[in-house]
Amino acid sequence: MIAHSQVAVIGGGIGGLATALALAMQGASVCVYEQASAIAEVGAGLQVTPNGARVLNWLGLESTLSVKGLQAEAVVPTDGLSGRAVTRFDLSRQLPAYRFVARSALIDMLATACIKRGVQIVLNHRADDLPEADLVVGADGIRSITRGLLNGAGPARFTGQVAWRATISATSLPEARIWMLPRRHVVTYPLPGGRLNMVAVQERDDWAEEGWHHPDEPAQLREAFSDACGALQTLMMQVEAPRLWGLFQHPVARVWVTDRVALVGDAAHPTLPFLAQGANLALEDAAVLARFLSLHGIAAGLPRYQAARKPRVMRAIAAASANAVNYHLSGPRRTVAHLGLRTLGKVAPDAFIGRMDWLYGFDATS
Ligand SMILES: Cc1cc2nc3c(=O)[nH]c(=O)nc-3n(C[C@H](O)[C@H](O)[C@H](O)COP(=O)(O)OP(=O)(O)OC[C@H]3O[C@@H](n4cnc5c(N)ncnc54)[C@H](O)[C@@H]3O)c2cc1C
């Protein structure tokens, strides 16, 4: 029932391109408006978890993803002071596979598939209002104007955390390592081509501005982690040009849909990056929206989309925020938590992954 409708998508990020492709596959005529002069992605790596991979497979990108992504074998929570692995959670049996990909590769595979499906992509076009179309999809990210048009301007709250991101040349096992230190943590994982992706988070009281692009001195990063174990400090010695940004929490939008508008991805539900779900949830949005519109048409499908998605993304966002607390413990609580994790890993190695079933096992395509 979405077939032959005219759809305008504002934003050519992961959420916008996935939604454009999903709707084009249902027969809609889709145009994506992107403010940038090229479809390209800032940042380096992304973890595509099985719930996101399921959508990419449904979009016909299974073989490209398996070529462009490294299959993850484990998540390894590690004591960032001693360098000792606390436990190891096996990912090797996840289906579809959990993968590490370069953001640019993911964007490229989505854009290429969109073009093959006849999606028109208009660059250098900043939308300041809703375009004329049967359906407008607001996929314009964390500072979405579409969300503002539907909900009014909402305040963002500084979370008291800043993050550096960087990539370095390094070979590594296909594992995501979470280095936990008091009031800080670092996530590292390999990317294709011998690169290692690093995001280092520190609790901090002072920060003014939100944004991804603040160049920082590597010395500041090293100073913040000067008590870290040797292995982590060695990795940090290779960082040349880190970017620093303040982590802000935006509330989930109250209104996601009108009779002809839908928000997807960060525009609807920005999340902190501590569960690696922002892009995966955007992929899920794309599949659920396209399926509901195809089954019920625009007017009846849009409210169903919001009703289906909101509880799930609220749960994922709460889980991401809780991770920050758990990673940053200090003193006796830290000792107890690490002991608990270590014991869990020994006596019930599948329990952790089992606890993630609600997230990784979700199938947005059926
Ligand atoms: C450090 C870090 C690590 C992360 N790691 C992961 C991870 O491992 N796994 C994961 O799933 N998620 C991860 N995320 C989250 C993920 O990157 C985002 O949730 C995801 O990119 C959101 O996609 P989006 O398409 O909704 O928005 P965006 O990627 O922000 O795309 C929005 C697009 O809209 C365009 N745009 C904005 N306004 C306009 C306008 N008015 N007119 C036209 N175009 C406009 C922008 O230029 C942009 O291209 C991470 C985030 C961070 C910060």
The ligand as an SDF file (V2000), in Angstrom:
LIG
                    3D

 53 58  0  0  0  0  0  0  0  0999 V2000
   31.3320    7.0700   19.1610 C   0  0  0  0  0  0  0  0  0  0  0  0
   30.0890    6.4590   18.6470 C   0  0  0  0  0  0  0  0  0  0  0  0
   30.1130    5.1210   18.4100 C   0  0  0  0  0  0  0  0  0  0  0  0
   28.9650    4.4960   17.9420 C   0  0  0  0  0  0  0  0  0  0  0  0
   29.0140    3.1750   17.7350 N   0  0  0  0  0  0  0  0  0  0  0  0
   27.8970    2.5570   17.3070 C   0  0  0  0  0  0  0  0  0  0  0  0
   27.9120    1.1470   17.0540 C   0  0  0  0  0  0  0  0  0  0  0  0
   28.9160    0.4660   17.2410 O   0  0  0  0  0  0  0  0  0  0  0  0
   26.7520    0.5660   16.6090 N   0  0  0  0  0  0  0  0  0  0  0  0
   25.6150    1.3070   16.4100 C   0  0  0  0  0  0  0  0  0  0  0  0
   24.5790    0.7340   16.0290 O   0  0  0  0  0  0  0  0  0  0  0  0
   25.5790    2.6410   16.6170 N   0  0  0  0  0  0  0  0  0  0  0  0
   26.6850    3.2840   17.0410 C   0  0  0  0  0  0  0  0  0  0  0  0
   26.6580    4.6180   17.2300 N   0  0  0  0  0  0  0  0  0  0  0  0
   25.4240    5.3870   16.9620 C   0  0  0  0  0  0  0  0  0  0  0  0
   25.2050    5.6390   15.4820 C   0  0  0  0  0  0  0  0  0  0  0  0
   26.3510    6.2080   14.8990 O   0  0  0  0  0  0  0  0  0  0  0  0
   24.0230    6.5830   15.2550 C   0  0  0  0  0  0  0  0  0  0  0  0
   22.9520    6.2150   16.0930 O   0  0  0  0  0  0  0  0  0  0  0  0
   23.5750    6.4910   13.8010 C   0  0  0  0  0  0  0  0  0  0  0  0
   24.6020    6.9330   12.9580 O   0  0  0  0  0  0  0  0  0  0  0  0
   22.3160    7.3400   13.5760 C   0  0  0  0  0  0  0  0  0  0  0  0
   22.0090    7.3230   12.2280 O   0  0  0  0  0  0  0  0  0  0  0  0
   20.9640    8.3710   11.6580 P   0  0  0  0  0  0  0  0  0  0  0  0
   20.8600    8.0740   10.1960 O   0  0  0  0  0  0  0  0  0  0  0  0
   19.7230    8.3570   12.4750 O   0  0  0  0  0  0  0  0  0  0  0  0
   21.6120    9.7980   11.8840 O   0  0  0  0  0  0  0  0  0  0  0  0
   22.9640   10.3990   11.2850 P   0  0  0  0  0  0  0  0  0  0  0  0
   23.9760    9.3640   11.0720 O   0  0  0  0  0  0  0  0  0  0  0  0
   23.3040   11.5540   12.1630 O   0  0  0  0  0  0  0  0  0  0  0  0
   22.5330   10.9490    9.8430 O   0  0  0  0  0  0  0  0  0  0  0  0
   21.7560   12.1160    9.6960 C   0  0  0  0  0  0  0  0  0  0  0  0
   22.0240   12.6690    8.3070 C   0  0  0  0  0  0  0  0  0  0  0  0
   21.0950   13.7380    8.0630 O   0  0  0  0  0  0  0  0  0  0  0  0
   21.7720   14.8240    7.4660 C   0  0  0  0  0  0  0  0  0  0  0  0
   20.9770   16.0120    7.8010 N   0  0  0  0  0  0  0  0  0  0  0  0
   20.7940   16.5490    9.0450 C   0  0  0  0  0  0  0  0  0  0  0  0
   19.9580   17.6000    8.9740 N   0  0  0  0  0  0  0  0  0  0  0  0
   19.6030   17.7360    7.6610 C   0  0  0  0  0  0  0  0  0  0  0  0
   18.7400   18.6280    6.9610 C   0  0  0  0  0  0  0  0  0  0  0  0
   18.0590   19.5940    7.6030 N   0  0  0  0  0  0  0  0  0  0  0  0
   18.5890   18.4840    5.6240 N   0  0  0  0  0  0  0  0  0  0  0  0
   19.2580   17.4820    4.9500 C   0  0  0  0  0  0  0  0  0  0  0  0
   20.1050   16.6110    5.5740 N   0  0  0  0  0  0  0  0  0  0  0  0
   20.2540   16.7260    6.9170 C   0  0  0  0  0  0  0  0  0  0  0  0
   23.1470   14.7730    8.0880 C   0  0  0  0  0  0  0  0  0  0  0  0
   24.0950   15.4530    7.2990 O   0  0  0  0  0  0  0  0  0  0  0  0
   23.4050   13.2680    8.1460 C   0  0  0  0  0  0  0  0  0  0  0  0
   23.9810   12.7820    6.9550 O   0  0  0  0  0  0  0  0  0  0  0  0
   27.7860    5.2660   17.7070 C   0  0  0  0  0  0  0  0  0  0  0  0
   27.7820    6.6310   17.9390 C   0  0  0  0  0  0  0  0  0  0  0  0
   28.9120    7.2190   18.4290 C   0  0  0  0  0  0  0  0  0  0  0  0
   28.8650    8.6830   18.7130 C   0  0  0  0  0  0  0  0  0  0  0  0
  1  2  1  0
  2  3  1  0
  2 52  2  0
  3  4  2  0
  4  5  1  0
  4 50  1  0
  5  6  2  0
  6  7  1  0
  6 13  1  0
  7  8  2  0
  7  9  1  0
  9 10  1  0
 10 11  2  0
 10 12  1  0
 12 13  2  0
 13 14  1  0
 14 15  1  0
 14 50  1  0
 15 16  1  0
 16 17  1  0
 16 18  1  0
 18 19  1  0
 18 20  1  0
 20 21  1  0
 20 22  1  0
 22 23  1  0
 23 24  1  0
 24 25  2  0
 24 26  1  0
 24 27  1  0
 27 28  1  0
 28 29  2  0
 28 30  1  0
 28 31  1  0
 31 32  1  0
 32 33  1  0
 33 34  1  0
 33 48  1  0
 34 35  1  0
 35 36  1  0
 35 46  1  0
 36 37  1  0
 36 45  1  0
 37 38  2  0
 38 39  1  0
 39 40  1  0
 39 45  2  0
 40 41  1  0
 40 42  2  0
 42 43  1  0
 43 44  2  0
 44 45  1  0
 46 47  1  0
 46 48  1  0
 48 49  1  0
 50 51  2  0
 51 52  1  0
 52 53  1  0
M  END
$$$$
